[in-house]
C-alpha cells in the first residue's frame, strides 16, 4: 500500500508570522511532495480560517490550494476532508467541484492492520460547554439560512473579524498535561467502548502531540497546525510518525 497522510489546521485566510499566501504555497509544495507515494490524504478540519458557501458564491482566494487538491484528486489519489470549527459551513462545493467527500463527524477506518478514529476534535471531551452550545447553533439549518441572507461582503467580513478577535483572546495554545488535555481524556474514555482503535487522530488543539493511552498501546495523535508548527502525520502501513515539514519558503 501507499502511504496515508494526515494534516489539519491550515487556517488559510489569516496572516501569522508569514502571510496566508506564503503558507498556501508551502502547503501546495508539501502536497506535491507527498503525492509521489500517497495512497490517501486526510485533511482534518480548519483548512480555512473561515468558509461559507452561498448558493452561487464561495469565499474569494485559495485558488492555488483548491487547484492543487483538484489536480491530485484527478490523478487518482483519494482525499477526504473534515469540517472544523472554523469551516463547519463547508457544504457541497468540495464534493461537486473537486470530487472530495466532506465529513462532519469523526469516522472509523482501517488502513493496513490498524484501526483509526479520525476527526477534527472540537467539542469532544469534558468541559467547554459554551463552545458546544455555540456549535449546535451554528450547525442548525436556521442559522445557516439566516447567515446566507447576508451579503457576502458583510457576512464574510463579519466572520473574519470575529475569528481574529477570538484568536487574540484565546492566545497561544499550551500543553496542559495528560490529566487536563480533554482530547486525551476523550480518547481514553472512548477506548472503553472501542478497544480496537490503534490511533486517535485529531486536530483543533494546534499542538503536535503523540501520547500513549491508558491501555499502553493505543495512541492519541494531534496533528498540530500550519502557522506555528507545520506538522503532519505519515502512516506507512505499519507505523505512524508525526513529522515537521521543512520551513523553507524560498
C-alpha positions as CSV (number, residue, x, y, z in Angstrom):
1,X,0.0,0.0,0.0
2,X,1.0,3.6,-0.4
3,X,1.3,6.0,2.5
4,X,-1.5,7.6,4.3
5,X,-1.1,11.3,5.2
6,X,-2.9,13.4,7.8
7,X,-2.8,17.2,8.3
8,X,-5.1,19.8,9.8
9,X,-5.5,23.5,10.9
10,X,-4.1,25.3,7.9
11,X,-6.3,28.3,8.8
12,X,-5.8,29.8,5.3
13,X,-7.0,33.4,5.2
14,X,-5.1,34.7,8.2
15,X,-1.6,36.1,8.3
16,X,0.7,35.0,11.1
17,X,4.4,35.3,11.1
18,X,4.0,34.6,7.4
19,X,1.2,35.6,5.1
20,X,-1.6,33.3,4.2
21,X,-0.4,33.3,0.6
22,X,3.1,32.2,1.7
23,X,1.7,29.4,3.8
24,X,-0.7,28.4,0.9
25,X,2.3,28.0,-1.4
26,X,4.1,25.9,1.2
27,X,1.1,23.6,1.7
28,X,0.9,23.2,-2.1
29,X,4.6,22.3,-2.2
30,X,4.1,19.7,0.6
31,X,1.1,18.2,-1.3
32,X,3.3,17.9,-4.4
33,X,6.0,16.1,-2.5
34,X,3.7,13.6,-0.7
35,X,1.6,12.8,-3.8
36,X,4.6,10.7,-5.1
37,X,3.9,7.9,-2.6
38,X,0.4,8.8,-1.2
39,X,-2.5,6.4,-1.3
40,X,-4.8,8.7,0.6
41,X,-4.7,12.2,2.2
42,X,-6.9,13.2,5.2
43,X,-7.3,16.9,5.8
44,X,-8.8,17.0,9.3
45,X,-10.5,20.4,9.6
46,X,-10.0,24.1,9.8
47,X,-8.4,24.3,6.4
48,X,-9.7,27.8,6.2
49,X,-10.0,30.4,9.0
50,X,-13.5,31.0,7.7
51,X,-15.6,29.4,5.0
52,X,-19.2,29.9,4.0
53,X,-20.7,28.7,0.7
54,X,-23.5,30.8,-0.6
55,X,-25.7,29.2,-3.2
56,X,-23.7,30.7,-6.1
57,X,-20.6,32.0,-4.4
58,X,-17.7,30.7,-2.3
59,X,-15.0,32.8,-0.4
60,X,-12.5,34.6,-2.5
61,X,-9.0,33.3,-2.7
62,X,-7.2,29.9,-2.1
63,X,-7.0,29.2,-5.8
64,X,-3.6,27.6,-5.6
65,X,-4.7,25.3,-2.8
66,X,-8.0,24.3,-4.4
67,X,-6.4,23.8,-7.7
68,X,-3.7,21.6,-6.2
69,X,-6.4,19.5,-4.5
70,X,-8.3,19.1,-7.8
71,X,-5.1,18.1,-9.6
72,X,-4.1,15.5,-7.0
73,X,-7.7,14.1,-6.9
74,X,-7.9,13.9,-10.7
75,X,-4.7,11.9,-10.7
76,X,-6.5,9.1,-8.7
77,X,-5.2,9.8,-5.2
78,X,-8.0,9.8,-2.6
79,X,-8.6,12.9,-0.5
80,X,-11.1,13.2,2.3
81,X,-11.8,16.5,4.2
82,X,-13.3,17.1,7.6
83,X,-15.1,20.2,8.8
84,X,-13.6,22.1,11.7
85,X,-15.0,24.8,14.0
86,X,-13.8,27.5,11.6
87,X,-15.0,25.9,8.4
88,X,-18.1,23.9,9.5
89,X,-20.1,25.7,6.7
90,X,-18.4,23.6,4.0
91,X,-21.3,22.2,2.1
92,X,-21.3,20.7,-1.4
93,X,-18.5,22.7,-3.2
94,X,-15.8,20.1,-2.4
95,X,-17.8,17.0,-3.4
96,X,-19.2,18.6,-6.6
97,X,-16.2,20.6,-7.9
98,X,-13.3,18.6,-6.5
99,X,-14.8,15.1,-6.1
100,X,-13.6,15.2,-2.4
101,X,-16.0,13.9,0.3
102,X,-16.6,16.1,3.4
103,X,-17.1,14.5,6.8
104,X,-19.0,16.4,9.5
105,X,-18.3,13.8,12.2
106,X,-15.4,11.6,13.1
107,X,-15.0,8.3,11.2
108,X,-13.5,4.9,12.0
109,X,-11.4,3.4,9.2
110,X,-8.8,0.7,8.8
111,X,-5.5,1.0,7.0
112,X,-3.2,-1.9,6.9
113,X,-3.9,-3.8,10.1
114,X,-4.5,-0.7,12.1
115,X,-7.8,0.9,13.2
116,X,-8.1,4.7,13.1
117,X,-10.6,7.1,14.6
118,X,-10.3,10.4,12.8
119,X,-12.0,13.7,13.4
120,X,-11.3,17.4,14.0
121,X,-11.8,17.1,17.7
122,X,-13.7,20.2,18.5
123,X,-16.5,19.8,21.1
124,X,-15.1,16.4,22.3
125,X,-14.3,15.5,25.9
126,X,-15.3,17.3,29.2
127,X,-15.9,21.0,29.6
128,X,-16.1,23.8,27.1
129,X,-19.9,23.9,27.4
130,X,-20.1,27.4,25.9
131,X,-18.5,26.3,22.7
132,X,-20.6,23.2,22.5
133,X,-23.7,25.3,22.7
134,X,-22.4,27.7,20.0
135,X,-21.5,24.8,17.7
136,X,-25.1,23.5,17.9
137,X,-26.4,26.9,17.0
138,X,-24.0,27.3,14.0
139,X,-24.8,23.8,12.9
140,X,-28.5,24.5,12.7
141,X,-30.2,25.0,9.3
142,X,-32.0,28.0,10.6
143,X,-28.7,29.8,11.5
144,X,-27.2,28.8,8.1
145,X,-30.3,30.1,6.3
146,X,-30.2,33.4,8.2
147,X,-26.4,33.9,7.5
148,X,-27.0,33.2,3.8
149,X,-29.3,36.2,3.7
150,X,-26.4,38.5,4.5
151,X,-24.5,40.0,1.6
152,X,-21.1,38.2,1.3
153,X,-19.2,41.5,1.7
154,X,-20.8,41.9,5.1
155,X,-21.2,38.3,6.2
156,X,-17.7,37.1,5.4
157,X,-16.2,40.3,6.7
158,X,-18.1,40.0,10.0
159,X,-17.0,36.3,10.3
160,X,-13.3,37.2,9.6
161,X,-13.4,39.9,12.3
162,X,-15.0,37.6,14.9
163,X,-12.5,34.8,14.1
164,X,-9.5,37.2,14.5
165,X,-10.9,38.6,17.7
166,X,-11.5,35.1,19.1
167,X,-7.9,34.1,18.3
168,X,-6.5,37.2,20.1
169,X,-8.5,36.5,23.2
170,X,-7.5,32.8,23.2
171,X,-3.8,33.5,23.0
172,X,-1.2,30.8,22.2
173,X,-2.1,27.2,22.8
174,X,0.0,25.4,25.5
175,X,0.2,21.8,26.6
176,X,-2.0,21.2,29.7
177,X,-0.6,17.8,30.7
178,X,-2.3,14.4,30.1
179,X,-4.6,14.8,33.1
180,X,-6.1,18.0,31.7
181,X,-5.9,17.5,28.0
182,X,-9.5,16.9,27.1
183,X,-8.9,15.0,23.9
184,X,-6.7,12.6,25.8
185,X,-9.5,12.1,28.3
186,X,-12.0,11.6,25.4
187,X,-9.7,9.0,23.7
188,X,-9.2,7.1,27.0
189,X,-12.9,7.0,27.6
190,X,-13.7,6.0,24.0
191,X,-11.3,3.0,24.4
192,X,-13.8,1.5,26.8
193,X,-16.3,1.0,24.1
194,X,-13.9,0.9,21.1
195,X,-10.8,-1.1,22.4
196,X,-9.8,-1.9,18.8
197,X,-8.7,1.6,18.0
198,X,-5.0,1.9,17.5
199,X,-4.8,5.6,16.6
200,X,-7.0,8.6,17.6
201,X,-6.2,11.3,15.0
202,X,-7.4,14.8,15.8
203,X,-6.6,18.4,15.1
204,X,-8.0,21.5,16.7
205,X,-5.5,21.9,19.6
206,X,-2.8,23.3,17.3
207,X,-0.2,21.3,19.2
208,X,1.7,18.3,17.7
209,X,1.2,15.6,20.3
210,X,1.8,11.8,20.3
211,X,0.6,10.3,23.6
212,X,0.3,6.6,24.5
213,X,-3.1,6.0,26.1
214,X,-4.2,4.1,29.2
215,X,-4.2,0.6,27.6
216,X,-0.4,1.0,26.9
217,X,-0.7,0.6,23.1
218,X,-3.2,2.9,21.5
219,X,-2.1,6.4,20.7
220,X,-3.6,9.9,20.6
221,X,-2.0,11.9,17.9
222,X,-2.8,15.6,17.5
223,X,-1.7,16.9,14.1
224,X,-0.6,20.4,15.2
225,X,-1.1,23.2,12.7
226,X,0.4,25.0,9.7
227,X,1.0,28.5,11.1
228,X,3.2,27.7,14.1
229,X,4.4,24.1,13.9
230,X,3.9,22.9,10.3
231,X,3.4,19.3,11.3
232,X,1.6,16.3,9.8
233,X,1.4,12.5,10.3
234,X,2.5,9.8,8.0
235,X,1.4,6.2,8.1
236,X,3.4,3.6,6.1
237,X,1.1,0.6,6.6
238,X,2.8,-0.4,9.9
239,X,3.9,2.7,11.7
240,X,2.6,6.2,12.2
241,X,5.0,9.1,12.7
242,X,4.4,12.8,13.4
243,X,6.6,14.9,11.2
244,X,7.6,18.5,10.8
245,X,7.8,20.0,7.3
246,X,11.0,21.8,6.4
247,X,10.4,25.6,6.9
248,X,11.9,26.8,3.6
249,X,9.7,29.4,1.9
250,X,12.1,30.2,-1.0
